[in-house]
Amino acid sequence: MSRVNPTPAERKFDEGRLMQVLLAPIISEKATMASEKSNAVTFKVLRGATKPEIKAAVELLFNVKVKGVSVANIKGKTKRFGRTMGRRDHVRKAYVVLQEDQTLNLSGEAA
C-alpha cells in the first residue's frame, strides 16, 4: 500500500521529467565566483521545478553527489524596442552546491 504523502527519501521521480528539468548551465561572473567560493554550479531550470527534482536531476545527469540546492526566481526585464515595449522571459535559477570531494566541469574540456 502506497502512502498518500511520501517523504522525500521515499519519493521517486520520473526519469523523463528529470531529463527536462535542467535547461542550461549559467556561465557568468557571478556564477563563476559562486563556484570558486562554495563549490556551487548554477543552472537555468524549469519554472515549476522543485528543489528535490533539481537535486535528483543533477545527480542523475552528472553522476555527482549534491549537498544542497538554492533557487531564485528572476523577473524578466522590461525592454524597449523603438516604440514597442517588450519583456524578457522570467527565469528560475538553481544554485546547486556539490559535496566537497565532487567536481563538475561545464567548460567542455576533457577532465
Rosetta constraint file for C-alpha pairs under 8 A:
AtomPair CA 6 CA 10 HARMONIC 5.70 0.50
AtomPair CA 6 CA 11 HARMONIC 5.85 0.50
AtomPair CA 7 CA 11 HARMONIC 6.20 0.50
AtomPair CA 8 CA 52 HARMONIC 7.47 0.50
AtomPair CA 13 CA 17 HARMONIC 7.47 0.50
AtomPair CA 13 CA 18 HARMONIC 7.10 0.50
AtomPair CA 13 CA 53 HARMONIC 7.16 0.50
AtomPair CA 13 CA 56 HARMONIC 7.80 0.50
AtomPair CA 14 CA 18 HARMONIC 6.41 0.50
AtomPair CA 15 CA 19 HARMONIC 6.32 0.50
AtomPair CA 16 CA 20 HARMONIC 6.85 0.50
AtomPair CA 17 CA 21 HARMONIC 6.41 0.50
AtomPair CA 18 CA 22 HARMONIC 7.63 0.50
AtomPair CA 18 CA 53 HARMONIC 6.77 0.50
AtomPair CA 18 CA 54 HARMONIC 7.63 0.50
AtomPair CA 18 CA 56 HARMONIC 7.20 0.50
AtomPair CA 18 CA 57 HARMONIC 4.92 0.50
AtomPair CA 19 CA 57 HARMONIC 6.67 0.50
AtomPair CA 19 CA 61 HARMONIC 7.56 0.50
AtomPair CA 20 CA 46 HARMONIC 7.79 0.50
AtomPair CA 21 CA 45 HARMONIC 5.62 0.50
AtomPair CA 21 CA 46 HARMONIC 5.42 0.50
AtomPair CA 21 CA 49 HARMONIC 6.38 0.50
AtomPair CA 21 CA 53 HARMONIC 7.50 0.50
AtomPair CA 21 CA 54 HARMONIC 6.67 0.50
AtomPair CA 21 CA 57 HARMONIC 6.86 0.50
AtomPair CA 22 CA 43 HARMONIC 6.63 0.50
AtomPair CA 22 CA 44 HARMONIC 6.33 0.50
AtomPair CA 22 CA 45 HARMONIC 4.67 0.50
AtomPair CA 22 CA 46 HARMONIC 6.72 0.50
AtomPair CA 22 CA 54 HARMONIC 7.30 0.50
AtomPair CA 22 CA 57 HARMONIC 7.23 0.50
AtomPair CA 22 CA 58 HARMONIC 7.91 0.50
AtomPair CA 23 CA 43 HARMONIC 7.21 0.50
AtomPair CA 23 CA 44 HARMONIC 5.43 0.50
AtomPair CA 23 CA 45 HARMONIC 5.15 0.50
AtomPair CA 23 CA 46 HARMONIC 6.77 0.50
AtomPair CA 24 CA 43 HARMONIC 5.71 0.50
AtomPair CA 24 CA 44 HARMONIC 5.17 0.50
AtomPair CA 24 CA 45 HARMONIC 7.15 0.50
AtomPair CA 25 CA 41 HARMONIC 7.86 0.50
AtomPair CA 25 CA 42 HARMONIC 6.00 0.50
AtomPair CA 25 CA 43 HARMONIC 4.26 0.50
AtomPair CA 25 CA 44 HARMONIC 5.98 0.50
AtomPair CA 25 CA 106 HARMONIC 7.62 0.50
AtomPair CA 26 CA 31 HARMONIC 6.72 0.50
AtomPair CA 26 CA 42 HARMONIC 5.45 0.50
AtomPair CA 26 CA 43 HARMONIC 5.27 0.50
AtomPair CA 26 CA 44 HARMONIC 6.38 0.50
AtomPair CA 27 CA 31 HARMONIC 6.02 0.50
AtomPair CA 27 CA 32 HARMONIC 6.81 0.50
AtomPair CA 27 CA 42 HARMONIC 7.62 0.50
AtomPair CA 28 CA 32 HARMONIC 6.07 0.50
AtomPair CA 29 CA 33 HARMONIC 6.23 0.50
AtomPair CA 30 CA 34 HARMONIC 6.30 0.50
AtomPair CA 31 CA 35 HARMONIC 6.17 0.50
AtomPair CA 31 CA 40 HARMONIC 7.99 0.50
AtomPair CA 31 CA 41 HARMONIC 7.02 0.50
AtomPair CA 31 CA 42 HARMONIC 5.97 0.50
AtomPair CA 32 CA 36 HARMONIC 6.28 0.50
AtomPair CA 33 CA 37 HARMONIC 6.02 0.50
AtomPair CA 34 CA 38 HARMONIC 5.82 0.50
AtomPair CA 34 CA 39 HARMONIC 6.88 0.50
AtomPair CA 34 CA 40 HARMONIC 5.69 0.50
AtomPair CA 34 CA 41 HARMONIC 7.39 0.50
AtomPair CA 35 CA 39 HARMONIC 4.58 0.50
AtomPair CA 35 CA 40 HARMONIC 4.45 0.50
AtomPair CA 35 CA 41 HARMONIC 5.74 0.50
AtomPair CA 36 CA 40 HARMONIC 7.60 0.50
AtomPair CA 38 CA 97 HARMONIC 6.95 0.50
AtomPair CA 39 CA 97 HARMONIC 5.81 0.50
AtomPair CA 39 CA 98 HARMONIC 5.85 0.50
AtomPair CA 39 CA 99 HARMONIC 7.61 0.50
AtomPair CA 39 CA 100 HARMONIC 7.26 0.50
AtomPair CA 39 CA 103 HARMONIC 7.68 0.50
AtomPair CA 40 CA 95 HARMONIC 6.08 0.50
AtomPair CA 40 CA 96 HARMONIC 5.24 0.50
AtomPair CA 40 CA 97 HARMONIC 4.11 0.50
AtomPair CA 40 CA 98 HARMONIC 6.00 0.50
AtomPair CA 41 CA 95 HARMONIC 5.75 0.50
AtomPair CA 41 CA 96 HARMONIC 5.16 0.50
AtomPair CA 41 CA 97 HARMONIC 6.43 0.50
AtomPair CA 41 CA 98 HARMONIC 7.67 0.50
AtomPair CA 41 CA 104 HARMONIC 7.71 0.50
AtomPair CA 42 CA 93 HARMONIC 6.84 0.50
AtomPair CA 42 CA 94 HARMONIC 5.63 0.50
AtomPair CA 42 CA 95 HARMONIC 4.59 0.50
AtomPair CA 42 CA 96 HARMONIC 6.17 0.50
AtomPair CA 43 CA 93 HARMONIC 5.73 0.50
AtomPair CA 43 CA 94 HARMONIC 5.22 0.50
AtomPair CA 43 CA 95 HARMONIC 6.64 0.50
AtomPair CA 43 CA 96 HARMONIC 7.75 0.50
AtomPair CA 44 CA 91 HARMONIC 6.96 0.50
AtomPair CA 44 CA 92 HARMONIC 5.99 0.50
AtomPair CA 44 CA 93 HARMONIC 4.78 0.50
AtomPair CA 44 CA 94 HARMONIC 6.37 0.50
AtomPair CA 45 CA 49 HARMONIC 6.77 0.50
AtomPair CA 45 CA 54 HARMONIC 7.88 0.50
AtomPair CA 45 CA 91 HARMONIC 7.68 0.50
AtomPair CA 45 CA 92 HARMONIC 5.67 0.50
AtomPair CA 45 CA 93 HARMONIC 6.00 0.50
AtomPair CA 45 CA 94 HARMONIC 6.62 0.50
AtomPair CA 46 CA 92 HARMONIC 6.62 0.50
AtomPair CA 47 CA 91 HARMONIC 6.95 0.50
AtomPair CA 47 CA 92 HARMONIC 5.54 0.50
AtomPair CA 49 CA 53 HARMONIC 6.30 0.50
AtomPair CA 49 CA 54 HARMONIC 6.66 0.50
AtomPair CA 50 CA 54 HARMONIC 6.23 0.50
AtomPair CA 51 CA 55 HARMONIC 6.18 0.50
AtomPair CA 51 CA 69 HARMONIC 6.03 0.50
AtomPair CA 51 CA 70 HARMONIC 7.28 0.50
AtomPair CA 51 CA 71 HARMONIC 7.40 0.50
AtomPair CA 52 CA 56 HARMONIC 6.14 0.50
AtomPair CA 53 CA 57 HARMONIC 6.05 0.50
AtomPair CA 54 CA 58 HARMONIC 6.22 0.50
AtomPair CA 54 CA 69 HARMONIC 7.52 0.50
AtomPair CA 54 CA 94 HARMONIC 7.74 0.50
AtomPair CA 55 CA 59 HARMONIC 6.22 0.50
AtomPair CA 55 CA 66 HARMONIC 6.40 0.50
AtomPair CA 55 CA 68 HARMONIC 7.50 0.50
AtomPair CA 55 CA 69 HARMONIC 6.67 0.50
AtomPair CA 55 CA 96 HARMONIC 7.48 0.50
AtomPair CA 56 CA 60 HARMONIC 6.02 0.50
AtomPair CA 57 CA 61 HARMONIC 6.00 0.50
AtomPair CA 58 CA 62 HARMONIC 5.73 0.50
AtomPair CA 58 CA 63 HARMONIC 7.33 0.50
AtomPair CA 58 CA 64 HARMONIC 7.25 0.50
AtomPair CA 58 CA 66 HARMONIC 7.62 0.50
AtomPair CA 59 CA 63 HARMONIC 4.97 0.50
AtomPair CA 59 CA 64 HARMONIC 5.11 0.50
AtomPair CA 59 CA 65 HARMONIC 5.96 0.50
AtomPair CA 59 CA 66 HARMONIC 6.71 0.50
AtomPair CA 60 CA 64 HARMONIC 7.82 0.50
AtomPair CA 62 CA 104 HARMONIC 7.48 0.50
AtomPair CA 64 CA 98 HARMONIC 7.49 0.50
AtomPair CA 64 CA 102 HARMONIC 6.26 0.50
AtomPair CA 64 CA 103 HARMONIC 7.57 0.50
AtomPair CA 64 CA 104 HARMONIC 7.72 0.50
AtomPair CA 65 CA 98 HARMONIC 6.15 0.50
AtomPair CA 65 CA 99 HARMONIC 6.04 0.50
AtomPair CA 65 CA 102 HARMONIC 6.74 0.50
AtomPair CA 66 CA 96 HARMONIC 6.93 0.50
AtomPair CA 66 CA 97 HARMONIC 6.07 0.50
AtomPair CA 66 CA 98 HARMONIC 4.50 0.50
AtomPair CA 66 CA 99 HARMONIC 5.79 0.50
AtomPair CA 67 CA 96 HARMONIC 7.71 0.50
AtomPair CA 67 CA 97 HARMONIC 5.48 0.50
AtomPair CA 67 CA 98 HARMONIC 5.12 0.50
AtomPair CA 67 CA 99 HARMONIC 5.11 0.50
AtomPair CA 68 CA 96 HARMONIC 6.04 0.50
AtomPair CA 68 CA 97 HARMONIC 5.17 0.50
AtomPair CA 68 CA 98 HARMONIC 7.07 0.50
AtomPair CA 69 CA 94 HARMONIC 6.63 0.50
AtomPair CA 69 CA 95 HARMONIC 5.73 0.50
AtomPair CA 69 CA 96 HARMONIC 4.61 0.50
AtomPair CA 69 CA 97 HARMONIC 6.13 0.50
AtomPair CA 70 CA 94 HARMONIC 5.69 0.50
AtomPair CA 70 CA 95 HARMONIC 5.07 0.50
AtomPair CA 70 CA 96 HARMONIC 6.54 0.50
AtomPair CA 71 CA 92 HARMONIC 6.90 0.50
AtomPair CA 71 CA 93 HARMONIC 5.55 0.50
AtomPair CA 71 CA 94 HARMONIC 4.39 0.50
AtomPair CA 71 CA 95 HARMONIC 6.09 0.50
AtomPair CA 72 CA 92 HARMONIC 5.72 0.50
AtomPair CA 72 CA 93 HARMONIC 5.16 0.50
AtomPair CA 72 CA 94 HARMONIC 6.48 0.50
AtomPair CA 73 CA 90 HARMONIC 7.40 0.50
AtomPair CA 73 CA 91 HARMONIC 5.99 0.50
AtomPair CA 73 CA 92 HARMONIC 4.49 0.50
AtomPair CA 73 CA 93 HARMONIC 6.37 0.50
AtomPair CA 74 CA 90 HARMONIC 5.84 0.50
AtomPair CA 74 CA 91 HARMONIC 5.10 0.50
AtomPair CA 74 CA 92 HARMONIC 6.00 0.50
AtomPair CA 74 CA 93 HARMONIC 7.39 0.50
AtomPair CA 75 CA 89 HARMONIC 7.45 0.50
AtomPair CA 75 CA 90 HARMONIC 4.73 0.50
AtomPair CA 75 CA 91 HARMONIC 6.57 0.50
AtomPair CA 76 CA 87 HARMONIC 6.10 0.50
AtomPair CA 76 CA 88 HARMONIC 4.62 0.50
AtomPair CA 76 CA 89 HARMONIC 4.91 0.50
AtomPair CA 76 CA 90 HARMONIC 4.43 0.50
AtomPair CA 76 CA 91 HARMONIC 7.04 0.50
AtomPair CA 77 CA 87 HARMONIC 5.65 0.50
AtomPair CA 77 CA 88 HARMONIC 5.42 0.50
AtomPair CA 77 CA 89 HARMONIC 7.78 0.50
AtomPair CA 78 CA 85 HARMONIC 7.13 0.50
AtomPair CA 78 CA 86 HARMONIC 5.83 0.50
AtomPair CA 78 CA 87 HARMONIC 4.29 0.50
AtomPair CA 78 CA 88 HARMONIC 6.46 0.50
AtomPair CA 79 CA 85 HARMONIC 6.01 0.50
AtomPair CA 79 CA 86 HARMONIC 5.12 0.50
AtomPair CA 79 CA 87 HARMONIC 5.50 0.50
AtomPair CA 79 CA 88 HARMONIC 7.27 0.50
AtomPair CA 80 CA 84 HARMONIC 5.89 0.50
AtomPair CA 80 CA 85 HARMONIC 4.57 0.50
AtomPair CA 80 CA 86 HARMONIC 5.82 0.50
AtomPair CA 81 CA 85 HARMONIC 6.12 0.50
AtomPair CA 81 CA 86 HARMONIC 6.97 0.50
AtomPair CA 98 CA 102 HARMONIC 6.03 0.50
AtomPair CA 98 CA 103 HARMONIC 7.22 0.50
AtomPair CA 105 CA 109 HARMONIC 7.49 0.50
AtomPair CA 105 CA 111 HARMONIC 7.24 0.50
